[in-house]
Amino acid sequence: MGLAYFDNAATTESVVGSLRRDGAVVVKDLVEPGLIDTVLAELRPRLDSSGLKTTGDFNGERTLRTSTSVLCKAPSAAALVDHDWVIRIANEILLPHCAMYQVGSMSAIEILPGESAQALHRDDSLYPIESAGMELQIGVMWALNDFTEENGGTRVVPGSHRYIRSWHLPDVSNWESAVMSKGSALFYMGSTWHGGGANQNDAPRAGLINTYSLGWLRQESNHYLEVPPEIAAGFGPRLRALLGYTAHGSGDDKIGNYRGECPAWVETPPEPAWRDDRGQVATPEDAKLQAGD
Ligand SMILES: O=C(O)CCC(=O)C(=O)O
């Protein structure tokens, strides 16, 4: 068992099959390098000004990070957060267990030369529940420049998602680096052991990790504050729903109700899309895509 690589013409079925089997998979060249350059340029000022504020044992001493209001700083990253490939894969892994899923967190991570390897870990340990066969979240690491073993490409332990109990520490010695070109993405389960690699190169390695969690879990970041309504209004309905601007479920089972009666909204009531039920798909265009039209 190892990390499988697919090109962007692969079928959803084959990619999801590998993800389920190995716990992680790379899909190559999903977006144009030009878009990636724009995203990184938009993130640059924030990475440079405060990227080192989160340093520590886990985050590293030579790693720039920004995890707050990423979409406000880098609006072009919207095309990555609700990329059709992400939606297709998340639909398969998460929708069997919820009516909709949401963005958990967004983190730009630039590993500078000389950084050592991050401790391997699983992302879903922030939720104190486990249920065999149900993934709580998935992660998508976008390569904002080429990832290699030498520059700190994300290390993943294929098969480690099968160790469903968190007290069952898997053998993590058989990690592999995700080696991928700028614009490619590593998809991994919330239960898959992974971590940033050591950067033994002379140039930084930059990536953007977005996580997606079951819609009835609390999101890791509070996106109503991270991306307030007036900013979110500039994004499409699917992304707004992913950020949490919609309710989960329907009828009496709805979670996250909003009935539009806050006095602050009387002047400028939110448009109807705020309350769209996302379900499998959010827009008529999405529905056509899903139907293969
Ligand atoms: O930078 C990477 O490749 C992974 C980082 C990561 O997993 C984390 O910081 O939680």
The ligand as an ORCA input file, in Angstrom:
! r2SCAN-3c Opt
* xyz 0 1
  O       2.373     21.446      6.165
  C       2.013     20.292      5.994
  O       2.377     19.619      5.039
  C       1.056     19.652      6.972
  C       0.739     20.521      8.154
  C      -0.222     19.913      9.099
  O      -0.667     18.811      8.969
  C      -0.634     20.696     10.277
  O      -0.040     21.732     10.568
  O      -1.582     20.254     10.967
*
